[in-house]
Amino acid sequence: MGIKTEYNPDLALRNISESKTGKRKINECIPEKLKIGQIHAFLKKGQRNYWMQGEIPLVETKGDENPSKPLASVIILEATHFILDGETYTKGKYKIAEVFSLSDPKVHFNGFSRIK
């Protein structure tokens, strides 16, 4: 038996429509409008670790580890692990550093490094 923990190079959240239909909590989803400087809460199932010393991509996921291109660059401000109904979760806050256009062909990250 070991400790199940996941190291995430990005913050992968669901489309806001999943919250509107009741499939997900609001903090599991990407906000409708992303603005530089905004701070948002996030919630992920599982014990997850994020890099907190710089910017990481915010991506949309539909599940099965299939993320979109980066929608924004975010800074994780805090992350806390907790147990709810016997399941481990990670909650925290992130700040929007930059917002990207999906139609922009520019590459914004090289692995963990932010390209400016």
Phi and psi restraints in degrees (range 20) as a CNS / XPLOR table:
assign (resid 1 and name C) (resid 2 and name N)
       (resid 2 and name CA) (resid 2 and name C) 1.0 -129.2 20.0 2
assign (resid 2 and name N) (resid 2 and name CA)
       (resid 2 and name C) (resid 3 and name N) 1.0 -177.6 20.0 2
assign (resid 2 and name C) (resid 3 and name N)
       (resid 3 and name CA) (resid 3 and name C) 1.0 -95.7 20.0 2
assign (resid 3 and name N) (resid 3 and name CA)
       (resid 3 and name C) (resid 4 and name N) 1.0 119.3 20.0 2
assign (resid 3 and name C) (resid 4 and name N)
       (resid 4 and name CA) (resid 4 and name C) 1.0 -84.3 20.0 2
assign (resid 4 and name N) (resid 4 and name CA)
       (resid 4 and name C) (resid 5 and name N) 1.0 113.4 20.0 2
assign (resid 4 and name C) (resid 5 and name N)
       (resid 5 and name CA) (resid 5 and name C) 1.0 -139.0 20.0 2
assign (resid 5 and name N) (resid 5 and name CA)
       (resid 5 and name C) (resid 6 and name N) 1.0 147.7 20.0 2
assign (resid 5 and name C) (resid 6 and name N)
       (resid 6 and name CA) (resid 6 and name C) 1.0 -122.8 20.0 2
assign (resid 6 and name N) (resid 6 and name CA)
       (resid 6 and name C) (resid 7 and name N) 1.0 135.6 20.0 2
assign (resid 6 and name C) (resid 7 and name N)
       (resid 7 and name CA) (resid 7 and name C) 1.0 -102.0 20.0 2
assign (resid 7 and name N) (resid 7 and name CA)
       (resid 7 and name C) (resid 8 and name N) 1.0 118.2 20.0 2
assign (resid 7 and name C) (resid 8 and name N)
       (resid 8 and name CA) (resid 8 and name C) 1.0 -107.9 20.0 2
assign (resid 8 and name N) (resid 8 and name CA)
       (resid 8 and name C) (resid 9 and name N) 1.0 124.2 20.0 2
assign (resid 8 and name C) (resid 9 and name N)
       (resid 9 and name CA) (resid 9 and name C) 1.0 -81.6 20.0 2
assign (resid 9 and name N) (resid 9 and name CA)
       (resid 9 and name C) (resid 10 and name N) 1.0 -5.5 20.0 2
assign (resid 9 and name C) (resid 10 and name N)
       (resid 10 and name CA) (resid 10 and name C) 1.0 -146.2 20.0 2
assign (resid 10 and name N) (resid 10 and name CA)
       (resid 10 and name C) (resid 11 and name N) 1.0 169.2 20.0 2
assign (resid 10 and name C) (resid 11 and name N)
       (resid 11 and name CA) (resid 11 and name C) 1.0 -105.8 20.0 2
assign (resid 11 and name N) (resid 11 and name CA)
       (resid 11 and name C) (resid 12 and name N) 1.0 106.8 20.0 2
assign (resid 11 and name C) (resid 12 and name N)
       (resid 12 and name CA) (resid 12 and name C) 1.0 -103.1 20.0 2
assign (resid 12 and name N) (resid 12 and name CA)
       (resid 12 and name C) (resid 13 and name N) 1.0 113.1 20.0 2
assign (resid 12 and name C) (resid 13 and name N)
       (resid 13 and name CA) (resid 13 and name C) 1.0 -119.9 20.0 2
assign (resid 13 and name N) (resid 13 and name CA)
       (resid 13 and name C) (resid 14 and name N) 1.0 167.4 20.0 2
assign (resid 13 and name C) (resid 14 and name N)
       (resid 14 and name CA) (resid 14 and name C) 1.0 -89.6 20.0 2
assign (resid 14 and name N) (resid 14 and name CA)
       (resid 14 and name C) (resid 15 and name N) 1.0 165.1 20.0 2
assign (resid 14 and name C) (resid 15 and name N)
       (resid 15 and name CA) (resid 15 and name C) 1.0 -66.2 20.0 2
assign (resid 15 and name N) (resid 15 and name CA)
       (resid 15 and name C) (resid 16 and name N) 1.0 143.2 20.0 2
assign (resid 15 and name C) (resid 16 and name N)
       (resid 16 and name CA) (resid 16 and name C) 1.0 -58.6 20.0 2
assign (resid 16 and name N) (resid 16 and name CA)
       (resid 16 and name C) (resid 17 and name N) 1.0 -24.0 20.0 2
assign (resid 16 and name C) (resid 17 and name N)
       (resid 17 and name CA) (resid 17 and name C) 1.0 -61.2 20.0 2
assign (resid 17 and name N) (resid 17 and name CA)
       (resid 17 and name C) (resid 18 and name N) 1.0 -27.6 20.0 2
assign (resid 17 and name C) (resid 18 and name N)
       (resid 18 and name CA) (resid 18 and name C) 1.0 -69.9 20.0 2
assign (resid 18 and name N) (resid 18 and name CA)
       (resid 18 and name C) (resid 19 and name N) 1.0 -28.1 20.0 2
assign (resid 18 and name C) (resid 19 and name N)
       (resid 19 and name CA) (resid 19 and name C) 1.0 -75.6 20.0 2
assign (resid 19 and name N) (resid 19 and name CA)
       (resid 19 and name C) (resid 20 and name N) 1.0 -40.8 20.0 2
assign (resid 19 and name C) (resid 20 and name N)
       (resid 20 and name CA) (resid 20 and name C) 1.0 -64.4 20.0 2
assign (resid 20 and name N) (resid 20 and name CA)
       (resid 20 and name C) (resid 21 and name N) 1.0 -28.7 20.0 2
assign (resid 20 and name C) (resid 21 and name N)
       (resid 21 and name CA) (resid 21 and name C) 1.0 -93.1 20.0 2
assign (resid 21 and name N) (resid 21 and name CA)
       (resid 21 and name C) (resid 22 and name N) 1.0 -0.1 20.0 2
assign (resid 21 and name C) (resid 22 and name N)
       (resid 22 and name CA) (resid 22 and name C) 1.0 85.3 20.0 2
assign (resid 22 and name N) (resid 22 and name CA)
       (resid 22 and name C) (resid 23 and name N) 1.0 7.0 20.0 2
assign (resid 22 and name C) (resid 23 and name N)
       (resid 23 and name CA) (resid 23 and name C) 1.0 -76.8 20.0 2
assign (resid 23 and name N) (resid 23 and name CA)
       (resid 23 and name C) (resid 24 and name N) 1.0 -29.4 20.0 2
assign (resid 23 and name C) (resid 24 and name N)
       (resid 24 and name CA) (resid 24 and name C) 1.0 -136.2 20.0 2
assign (resid 24 and name N) (resid 24 and name CA)
       (resid 24 and name C) (resid 25 and name N) 1.0 157.3 20.0 2
assign (resid 24 and name C) (resid 25 and name N)
       (resid 25 and name CA) (resid 25 and name C) 1.0 -75.1 20.0 2
assign (resid 25 and name N) (resid 25 and name CA)
       (resid 25 and name C) (resid 26 and name N) 1.0 154.9 20.0 2
assign (resid 25 and name C) (resid 26 and name N)
       (resid 26 and name CA) (resid 26 and name C) 1.0 -57.1 20.0 2
assign (resid 26 and name N) (resid 26 and name CA)
       (resid 26 and name C) (resid 27 and name N) 1.0 -36.5 20.0 2
assign (resid 26 and name C) (resid 27 and name N)
       (resid 27 and name CA) (resid 27 and name C) 1.0 -76.6 20.0 2
assign (resid 27 and name N) (resid 27 and name CA)
       (resid 27 and name C) (resid 28 and name N) 1.0 -5.7 20.0 2
assign (resid 27 and name C) (resid 28 and name N)
       (resid 28 and name CA) (resid 28 and name C) 1.0 -89.2 20.0 2
assign (resid 28 and name N) (resid 28 and name CA)
       (resid 28 and name C) (resid 29 and name N) 1.0 -1.5 20.0 2
assign (resid 28 and name C) (resid 29 and name N)
       (resid 29 and name CA) (resid 29 and name C) 1.0 -121.4 20.0 2
assign (resid 29 and name N) (resid 29 and name CA)
       (resid 29 and name C) (resid 30 and name N) 1.0 157.7 20.0 2
assign (resid 29 and name C) (resid 30 and name N)
       (resid 30 and name CA) (resid 30 and name C) 1.0 -76.3 20.0 2
assign (resid 30 and name N) (resid 30 and name CA)
       (resid 30 and name C) (resid 31 and name N) 1.0 132.1 20.0 2
assign (resid 30 and name C) (resid 31 and name N)
       (resid 31 and name CA) (resid 31 and name C) 1.0 -58.8 20.0 2
assign (resid 31 and name N) (resid 31 and name CA)
       (resid 31 and name C) (resid 32 and name N) 1.0 153.7 20.0 2
assign (resid 31 and name C) (resid 32 and name N)
       (resid 32 and name CA) (resid 32 and name C) 1.0 -60.2 20.0 2
assign (resid 32 and name N) (resid 32 and name CA)
       (resid 32 and name C) (resid 33 and name N) 1.0 -43.3 20.0 2
assign (resid 32 and name C) (resid 33 and name N)
       (resid 33 and name CA) (resid 33 and name C) 1.0 -121.2 20.0 2
assign (resid 33 and name N) (resid 33 and name CA)
       (resid 33 and name C) (resid 34 and name N) 1.0 127.8 20.0 2
assign (resid 33 and name C) (resid 34 and name N)
       (resid 34 and name CA) (resid 34 and name C) 1.0 -103.4 20.0 2
assign (resid 34 and name N) (resid 34 and name CA)
       (resid 34 and name C) (resid 35 and name N) 1.0 126.3 20.0 2
assign (resid 34 and name C) (resid 35 and name N)
       (resid 35 and name CA) (resid 35 and name C) 1.0 -130.2 20.0 2
assign (resid 35 and name N) (resid 35 and name CA)
       (resid 35 and name C) (resid 36 and name N) 1.0 138.5 20.0 2
assign (resid 35 and name C) (resid 36 and name N)
       (resid 36 and name CA) (resid 36 and name C) 1.0 -56.5 20.0 2
assign (resid 36 and name N) (resid 36 and name CA)
       (resid 36 and name C) (resid 37 and name N) 1.0 134.2 20.0 2
assign (resid 36 and name C) (resid 37 and name N)
       (resid 37 and name CA) (resid 37 and name C) 1.0 93.0 20.0 2
assign (resid 37 and name N) (resid 37 and name CA)
       (resid 37 and name C) (resid 38 and name N) 1.0 -17.6 20.0 2
assign (resid 37 and name C) (resid 38 and name N)
       (resid 38 and name CA) (resid 38 and name C) 1.0 -65.6 20.0 2
assign (resid 38 and name N) (resid 38 and name CA)
       (resid 38 and name C) (resid 39 and name N) 1.0 147.1 20.0 2
assign (resid 38 and name C) (resid 39 and name N)
       (resid 39 and name CA) (resid 39 and name C) 1.0 -115.9 20.0 2
assign (resid 39 and name N) (resid 39 and name CA)
       (resid 39 and name C) (resid 40 and name N) 1.0 130.3 20.0 2
assign (resid 39 and name C) (resid 40 and name N)
       (resid 40 and name CA) (resid 40 and name C) 1.0 -128.2 20.0 2
assign (resid 40 and name N) (resid 40 and name CA)
       (resid 40 and name C) (resid 41 and name N) 1.0 154.5 20.0 2
assign (resid 40 and name C) (resid 41 and name N)
       (resid 41 and name CA) (resid 41 and name C) 1.0 -90.5 20.0 2
assign (resid 41 and name N) (resid 41 and name CA)
       (resid 41 and name C) (resid 42 and name N) 1.0 151.1 20.0 2
assign (resid 41 and name C) (resid 42 and name N)
       (resid 42 and name CA) (resid 42 and name C) 1.0 -132.5 20.0 2
assign (resid 42 and name N) (resid 42 and name CA)
       (resid 42 and name C) (resid 43 and name N) 1.0 158.8 20.0 2
assign (resid 42 and name C) (resid 43 and name N)
       (resid 43 and name CA) (resid 43 and name C) 1.0 -143.1 20.0 2
assign (resid 43 and name N) (resid 43 and name CA)
       (resid 43 and name C) (resid 44 and name N) 1.0 127.8 20.0 2
assign (resid 43 and name C) (resid 44 and name N)
       (resid 44 and name CA) (resid 44 and name C) 1.0 -132.8 20.0 2
assign (resid 44 and name N) (resid 44 and name CA)
       (resid 44 and name C) (resid 45 and name N) 1.0 139.4 20.0 2
assign (resid 44 and name C) (resid 45 and name N)
       (resid 45 and name CA) (resid 45 and name C) 1.0 -75.9 20.0 2
assign (resid 45 and name N) (resid 45 and name CA)
       (resid 45 and name C) (resid 46 and name N) 1.0 138.4 20.0 2
assign (resid 45 and name C) (resid 46 and name N)
       (resid 46 and name CA) (resid 46 and name C) 1.0 101.9 20.0 2
assign (resid 46 and name N) (resid 46 and name CA)
       (resid 46 and name C) (resid 47 and name N) 1.0 164.5 20.0 2
assign (resid 46 and name C) (resid 47 and name N)
       (resid 47 and name CA) (resid 47 and name C) 1.0 -90.3 20.0 2
assign (resid 47 and name N) (resid 47 and name CA)
       (resid 47 and name C) (resid 48 and name N) 1.0 106.7 20.0 2
assign (resid 47 and name C) (resid 48 and name N)
       (resid 48 and name CA) (resid 48 and name C) 1.0 -117.5 20.0 2
assign (resid 48 and name N) (resid 48 and name CA)
       (resid 48 and name C) (resid 49 and name N) 1.0 146.8 20.0 2
assign (resid 48 and name C) (resid 49 and name N)
       (resid 49 and name CA) (resid 49 and name C) 1.0 -121.1 20.0 2
assign (resid 49 and name N) (resid 49 and name CA)
       (resid 49 and name C) (resid 50 and name N) 1.0 133.4 20.0 2
assign (resid 49 and name C) (resid 50 and name N)
       (resid 50 and name CA) (resid 50 and name C) 1.0 -122.2 20.0 2
assign (resid 50 and name N) (resid 50 and name CA)
       (resid 50 and name C) (resid 51 and name N) 1.0 149.8 20.0 2
assign (resid 50 and name C) (resid 51 and name N)
       (resid 51 and name CA) (resid 51 and name C) 1.0 -72.9 20.0 2
assign (resid 51 and name N) (resid 51 and name CA)
       (resid 51 and name C) (resid 52 and name N) 1.0 128.5 20.0 2
assign (resid 51 and name C) (resid 52 and name N)
       (resid 52 and name CA) (resid 52 and name C) 1.0 -116.9 20.0 2
assign (resid 52 and name N) (resid 52 and name CA)
       (resid 52 and name C) (resid 53 and name N) 1.0 11.3 20.0 2
assign (resid 52 and name C) (resid 53 and name N)
       (resid 53 and name CA) (resid 53 and name C) 1.0 -105.3 20.0 2
assign (resid 53 and name N) (resid 53 and name CA)
       (resid 53 and name C) (resid 54 and name N) 1.0 16.5 20.0 2
assign (resid 53 and name C) (resid 54 and name N)
       (resid 54 and name CA) (resid 54 and name C) 1.0 178.7 20.0 2
assign (resid 54 and name N) (resid 54 and name CA)
       (resid 54 and name C) (resid 55 and name N) 1.0 -161.9 20.0 2
assign (resid 54 and name C) (resid 55 and name N)
       (resid 55 and name CA) (resid 55 and name C) 1.0 -90.3 20.0 2
assign (resid 55 and name N) (resid 55 and name CA)
       (resid 55 and name C) (resid 56 and name N) 1.0 143.2 20.0 2
assign (resid 55 and name C) (resid 56 and name N)
       (resid 56 and name CA) (resid 56 and name C) 1.0 -131.4 20.0 2
assign (resid 56 and name N) (resid 56 and name CA)
       (resid 56 and name C) (resid 57 and name N) 1.0 159.2 20.0 2
assign (resid 56 and name C) (resid 57 and name N)
       (resid 57 and name CA) (resid 57 and name C) 1.0 -73.6 20.0 2
assign (resid 57 and name N) (resid 57 and name CA)
       (resid 57 and name C) (resid 58 and name N) 1.0 142.3 20.0 2
assign (resid 57 and name C) (resid 58 and name N)
       (resid 58 and name CA) (resid 58 and name C) 1.0 -98.7 20.0 2
assign (resid 58 and name N) (resid 58 and name CA)
       (resid 58 and name C) (resid 59 and name N) 1.0 120.6 20.0 2
assign (resid 58 and name C) (resid 59 and name N)
       (resid 59 and name CA) (resid 59 and name C) 1.0 -126.2 20.0 2
assign (resid 59 and name N) (resid 59 and name CA)
       (resid 59 and name C) (resid 60 and name N) 1.0 158.7 20.0 2
assign (resid 59 and name C) (resid 60 and name N)
       (resid 60 and name CA) (resid 60 and name C) 1.0 -97.7 20.0 2
assign (resid 60 and name N) (resid 60 and name CA)
       (resid 60 and name C) (resid 61 and name N) 1.0 136.7 20.0 2
assign (resid 60 and name C) (resid 61 and name N)
       (resid 61 and name CA) (resid 61 and name C) 1.0 -123.2 20.0 2
assign (resid 61 and name N) (resid 61 and name CA)
       (resid 61 and name C) (resid 62 and name N) 1.0 145.9 20.0 2
assign (resid 61 and name C) (resid 62 and name N)
       (resid 62 and name CA) (resid 62 and name C) 1.0 -105.4 20.0 2
assign (resid 62 and name N) (resid 62 and name CA)
       (resid 62 and name C) (resid 63 and name N) 1.0 4.0 20.0 2
assign (resid 62 and name C) (resid 63 and name N)
       (resid 63 and name CA) (resid 63 and name C) 1.0 105.4 20.0 2
assign (resid 63 and name N) (resid 63 and name CA)
       (resid 63 and name C) (resid 64 and name N) 1.0 178.0 20.0 2
assign (resid 63 and name C) (resid 64 and name N)
       (resid 64 and name CA) (resid 64 and name C) 1.0 57.3 20.0 2
assign (resid 64 and name N) (resid 64 and name CA)
       (resid 64 and name C) (resid 65 and name N) 1.0 31.1 20.0 2
assign (resid 64 and name C) (resid 65 and name N)
       (resid 65 and name CA) (resid 65 and name C) 1.0 52.5 20.0 2
assign (resid 65 and name N) (resid 65 and name CA)
       (resid 65 and name C) (resid 66 and name N) 1.0 46.1 20.0 2
assign (resid 65 and name C) (resid 66 and name N)
       (resid 66 and name CA) (resid 66 and name C) 1.0 -122.1 20.0 2
assign (resid 66 and name N) (resid 66 and name CA)
       (resid 66 and name C) (resid 67 and name N) 1.0 80.8 20.0 2
assign (resid 66 and name C) (resid 67 and name N)
       (resid 67 and name CA) (resid 67 and name C) 1.0 -82.4 20.0 2
assign (resid 67 and name N) (resid 67 and name CA)
       (resid 67 and name C) (resid 68 and name N) 1.0 158.9 20.0 2
assign (resid 67 and name C) (resid 68 and name N)
       (resid 68 and name CA) (resid 68 and name C) 1.0 -78.6 20.0 2
assign (resid 68 and name N) (resid 68 and name CA)
       (resid 68 and name C) (resid 69 and name N) 1.0 177.9 20.0 2
assign (resid 68 and name C) (resid 69 and name N)
       (resid 69 and name CA) (resid 69 and name C) 1.0 -63.8 20.0 2
assign (resid 69 and name N) (resid 69 and name CA)
       (resid 69 and name C) (resid 70 and name N) 1.0 158.6 20.0 2
assign (resid 69 and name C) (resid 70 and name N)
       (resid 70 and name CA) (resid 70 and name C) 1.0 -58.5 20.0 2
assign (resid 70 and name N) (resid 70 and name CA)
       (resid 70 and name C) (resid 71 and name N) 1.0 131.6 20.0 2
assign (resid 70 and name C) (resid 71 and name N)
       (resid 71 and name CA) (resid 71 and name C) 1.0 -91.1 20.0 2
assign (resid 71 and name N) (resid 71 and name CA)
       (resid 71 and name C) (resid 72 and name N) 1.0 -27.2 20.0 2
assign (resid 71 and name C) (resid 72 and name N)
       (resid 72 and name CA) (resid 72 and name C) 1.0 -161.0 20.0 2
assign (resid 72 and name N) (resid 72 and name CA)
       (resid 72 and name C) (resid 73 and name N) 1.0 165.9 20.0 2
assign (resid 72 and name C) (resid 73 and name N)
       (resid 73 and name CA) (resid 73 and name C) 1.0 -106.4 20.0 2
assign (resid 73 and name N) (resid 73 and name CA)
       (resid 73 and name C) (resid 74 and name N) 1.0 129.3 20.0 2
assign (resid 73 and name C) (resid 74 and name N)
       (resid 74 and name CA) (resid 74 and name C) 1.0 -128.4 20.0 2
assign (resid 74 and name N) (resid 74 and name CA)
       (resid 74 and name C) (resid 75 and name N) 1.0 158.5 20.0 2
assign (resid 74 and name C) (resid 75 and name N)
       (resid 75 and name CA) (resid 75 and name C) 1.0 -116.7 20.0 2
assign (resid 75 and name N) (resid 75 and name CA)
       (resid 75 and name C) (resid 76 and name N) 1.0 122.4 20.0 2
assign (resid 75 and name C) (resid 76 and name N)
       (resid 76 and name CA) (resid 76 and name C) 1.0 -75.4 20.0 2
assign (resid 76 and name N) (resid 76 and name CA)
       (resid 76 and name C) (resid 77 and name N) 1.0 121.1 20.0 2
assign (resid 76 and name C) (resid 77 and name N)
       (resid 77 and name CA) (resid 77 and name C) 1.0 -92.0 20.0 2
assign (resid 77 and name N) (resid 77 and name CA)
       (resid 77 and name C) (resid 78 and name N) 1.0 -33.9 20.0 2
assign (resid 77 and name C) (resid 78 and name N)
       (resid 78 and name CA) (resid 78 and name C) 1.0 -158.8 20.0 2
assign (resid 78 and name N) (resid 78 and name CA)
       (resid 78 and name C) (resid 79 and name N) 1.0 150.9 20.0 2
assign (resid 78 and name C) (resid 79 and name N)
       (resid 79 and name CA) (resid 79 and name C) 1.0 -147.1 20.0 2
assign (resid 79 and name N) (resid 79 and name CA)
       (resid 79 and name C) (resid 80 and name N) 1.0 131.0 20.0 2
assign (resid 79 and name C) (resid 80 and name N)
       (resid 80 and name CA) (resid 80 and name C) 1.0 -132.6 20.0 2
assign (resid 80 and name N) (resid 80 and name CA)
       (resid 80 and name C) (resid 81 and name N) 1.0 136.2 20.0 2
assign (resid 80 and name C) (resid 81 and name N)
       (resid 81 and name CA) (resid 81 and name C) 1.0 -95.5 20.0 2
assign (resid 81 and name N) (resid 81 and name CA)
       (resid 81 and name C) (resid 82 and name N) 1.0 142.5 20.0 2
assign (resid 81 and name C) (resid 82 and name N)
       (resid 82 and name CA) (resid 82 and name C) 1.0 -154.2 20.0 2
assign (resid 82 and name N) (resid 82 and name CA)
       (resid 82 and name C) (resid 83 and name N) 1.0 164.6 20.0 2
assign (resid 82 and name C) (resid 83 and name N)
       (resid 83 and name CA) (resid 83 and name C) 1.0 -108.6 20.0 2
assign (resid 83 and name N) (resid 83 and name CA)
       (resid 83 and name C) (resid 84 and name N) 1.0 133.1 20.0 2
assign (resid 83 and name C) (resid 84 and name N)
       (resid 84 and name CA) (resid 84 and name C) 1.0 -135.3 20.0 2
assign (resid 84 and name N) (resid 84 and name CA)
       (resid 84 and name C) (resid 85 and name N) 1.0 120.1 20.0 2
assign (resid 84 and name C) (resid 85 and name N)
       (resid 85 and name CA) (resid 85 and name C) 1.0 51.6 20.0 2
assign (resid 85 and name N) (resid 85 and name CA)
       (resid 85 and name C) (resid 86 and name N) 1.0 39.9 20.0 2
assign (resid 85 and name C) (resid 86 and name N)
       (resid 86 and name CA) (resid 86 and name C) 1.0 80.6 20.0 2
assign (resid 86 and name N) (resid 86 and name CA)
       (resid 86 and name C) (resid 87 and name N) 1.0 0.6 20.0 2
assign (resid 86 and name C) (resid 87 and name N)
       (resid 87 and name CA) (resid 87 and name C) 1.0 -108.7 20.0 2
assign (resid 87 and name N) (resid 87 and name CA)
       (resid 87 and name C) (resid 88 and name N) 1.0 143.5 20.0 2
assign (resid 87 and name C) (resid 88 and name N)
       (resid 88 and name CA) (resid 88 and name C) 1.0 -86.9 20.0 2
assign (resid 88 and name N) (resid 88 and name CA)
       (resid 88 and name C) (resid 89 and name N) 1.0 137.1 20.0 2
assign (resid 88 and name C) (resid 89 and name N)
       (resid 89 and name CA) (resid 89 and name C) 1.0 -132.7 20.0 2
assign (resid 89 and name N) (resid 89 and name CA)
       (resid 89 and name C) (resid 90 and name N) 1.0 160.8 20.0 2
assign (resid 89 and name C) (resid 90 and name N)
       (resid 90 and name CA) (resid 90 and name C) 1.0 -122.9 20.0 2
assign (resid 90 and name N) (resid 90 and name CA)
       (resid 90 and name C) (resid 91 and name N) 1.0 128.3 20.0 2
assign (resid 90 and name C) (resid 91 and name N)
       (resid 91 and name CA) (resid 91 and name C) 1.0 -125.8 20.0 2
assign (resid 91 and name N) (resid 91 and name CA)
       (resid 91 and name C) (resid 92 and name N) 1.0 158.4 20.0 2
assign (resid 91 and name C) (resid 92 and name N)
       (resid 92 and name CA) (resid 92 and name C) 1.0 -177.6 20.0 2
assign (resid 92 and name N) (resid 92 and name CA)
       (resid 92 and name C) (resid 93 and name N) 1.0 -165.5 20.0 2
assign (resid 92 and name C) (resid 93 and name N)
       (resid 93 and name CA) (resid 93 and name C) 1.0 -133.1 20.0 2
assign (resid 93 and name N) (resid 93 and name CA)
       (resid 93 and name C) (resid 94 and name N) 1.0 147.3 20.0 2
assign (resid 93 and name C) (resid 94 and name N)
       (resid 94 and name CA) (resid 94 and name C) 1.0 -136.6 20.0 2
assign (resid 94 and name N) (resid 94 and name CA)
       (resid 94 and name C) (resid 95 and name N) 1.0 152.9 20.0 2
assign (resid 94 and name C) (resid 95 and name N)
       (resid 95 and name CA) (resid 95 and name C) 1.0 -116.0 20.0 2
assign (resid 95 and name N) (resid 95 and name CA)
       (resid 95 and name C) (resid 96 and name N) 1.0 135.2 20.0 2
assign (resid 95 and name C) (resid 96 and name N)
       (resid 96 and name CA) (resid 96 and name C) 1.0 -76.9 20.0 2
assign (resid 96 and name N) (resid 96 and name CA)
       (resid 96 and name C) (resid 97 and name N) 1.0 120.3 20.0 2
assign (resid 96 and name C) (resid 97 and name N)
       (resid 97 and name CA) (resid 97 and name C) 1.0 -95.1 20.0 2
assign (resid 97 and name N) (resid 97 and name CA)
       (resid 97 and name C) (resid 98 and name N) 1.0 -35.3 20.0 2
assign (resid 97 and name C) (resid 98 and name N)
       (resid 98 and name CA) (resid 98 and name C) 1.0 -158.9 20.0 2
assign (resid 98 and name N) (resid 98 and name CA)
       (resid 98 and name C) (resid 99 and name N) 1.0 148.3 20.0 2
assign (resid 98 and name C) (resid 99 and name N)
       (resid 99 and name CA) (resid 99 and name C) 1.0 -111.6 20.0 2
assign (resid 99 and name N) (resid 99 and name CA)
       (resid 99 and name C) (resid 100 and name N) 1.0 136.8 20.0 2
assign (resid 99 and name C) (resid 100 and name N)
       (resid 100 and name CA) (resid 100 and name C) 1.0 -112.3 20.0 2
assign (resid 100 and name N) (resid 100 and name CA)
       (resid 100 and name C) (resid 101 and name N) 1.0 156.7 20.0 2
assign (resid 100 and name C) (resid 101 and name N)
       (resid 101 and name CA) (resid 101 and name C) 1.0 -96.2 20.0 2
assign (resid 101 and name N) (resid 101 and name CA)
       (resid 101 and name C) (resid 102 and name N) 1.0 134.4 20.0 2
assign (resid 101 and name C) (resid 102 and name N)
       (resid 102 and name CA) (resid 102 and name C) 1.0 -64.6 20.0 2
assign (resid 102 and name N) (resid 102 and name CA)
       (resid 102 and name C) (resid 103 and name N) 1.0 -23.8 20.0 2
assign (resid 102 and name C) (resid 103 and name N)
       (resid 103 and name CA) (resid 103 and name C) 1.0 -84.0 20.0 2
assign (resid 103 and name N) (resid 103 and name CA)
       (resid 103 and name C) (resid 104 and name N) 1.0 -7.1 20.0 2
assign (resid 103 and name C) (resid 104 and name N)
       (resid 104 and name CA) (resid 104 and name C) 1.0 -75.5 20.0 2
assign (resid 104 and name N) (resid 104 and name CA)
       (resid 104 and name C) (resid 105 and name N) 1.0 121.1 20.0 2
assign (resid 104 and name C) (resid 105 and name N)
       (resid 105 and name CA) (resid 105 and name C) 1.0 -77.4 20.0 2
assign (resid 105 and name N) (resid 105 and name CA)
       (resid 105 and name C) (resid 106 and name N) 1.0 -6.8 20.0 2
assign (resid 105 and name C) (resid 106 and name N)
       (resid 106 and name CA) (resid 106 and name C) 1.0 -63.4 20.0 2
assign (resid 106 and name N) (resid 106 and name CA)
       (resid 106 and name C) (resid 107 and name N) 1.0 141.4 20.0 2
assign (resid 106 and name C) (resid 107 and name N)
       (resid 107 and name CA) (resid 107 and name C) 1.0 -87.8 20.0 2
assign (resid 107 and name N) (resid 107 and name CA)
       (resid 107 and name C) (resid 108 and name N) 1.0 129.3 20.0 2
assign (resid 107 and name C) (resid 108 and name N)
       (resid 108 and name CA) (resid 108 and name C) 1.0 -105.2 20.0 2
assign (resid 108 and name N) (resid 108 and name CA)
       (resid 108 and name C) (resid 109 and name N) 1.0 -17.5 20.0 2
assign (resid 108 and name C) (resid 109 and name N)
       (resid 109 and name CA) (resid 109 and name C) 1.0 -137.1 20.0 2
assign (resid 109 and name N) (resid 109 and name CA)
       (resid 109 and name C) (resid 110 and name N) 1.0 145.0 20.0 2
assign (resid 109 and name C) (resid 110 and name N)
       (resid 110 and name CA) (resid 110 and name C) 1.0 -122.1 20.0 2
assign (resid 110 and name N) (resid 110 and name CA)
       (resid 110 and name C) (resid 111 and name N) 1.0 95.2 20.0 2
assign (resid 110 and name C) (resid 111 and name N)
       (resid 111 and name CA) (resid 111 and name C) 1.0 64.6 20.0 2
assign (resid 111 and name N) (resid 111 and name CA)
       (resid 111 and name C) (resid 112 and name N) 1.0 -121.8 20.0 2
assign (resid 111 and name C) (resid 112 and name N)
       (resid 112 and name CA) (resid 112 and name C) 1.0 -89.8 20.0 2
assign (resid 112 and name N) (resid 112 and name CA)
       (resid 112 and name C) (resid 113 and name N) 1.0 -6.9 20.0 2
assign (resid 112 and name C) (resid 113 and name N)
       (resid 113 and name CA) (resid 113 and name C) 1.0 -90.4 20.0 2
assign (resid 113 and name N) (resid 113 and name CA)
       (resid 113 and name C) (resid 114 and name N) 1.0 131.2 20.0 2
assign (resid 113 and name C) (resid 114 and name N)
       (resid 114 and name CA) (resid 114 and name C) 1.0 -79.7 20.0 2
assign (resid 114 and name N) (resid 114 and name CA)
       (resid 114 and name C) (resid 115 and name N) 1.0 128.0 20.0 2
assign (resid 114 and name C) (resid 115 and name N)
       (resid 115 and name CA) (resid 115 and name C) 1.0 -97.1 20.0 2
assign (resid 115 and name N) (resid 115 and name CA)
       (resid 115 and name C) (resid 116 and name N) 1.0 123.1 20.0 2
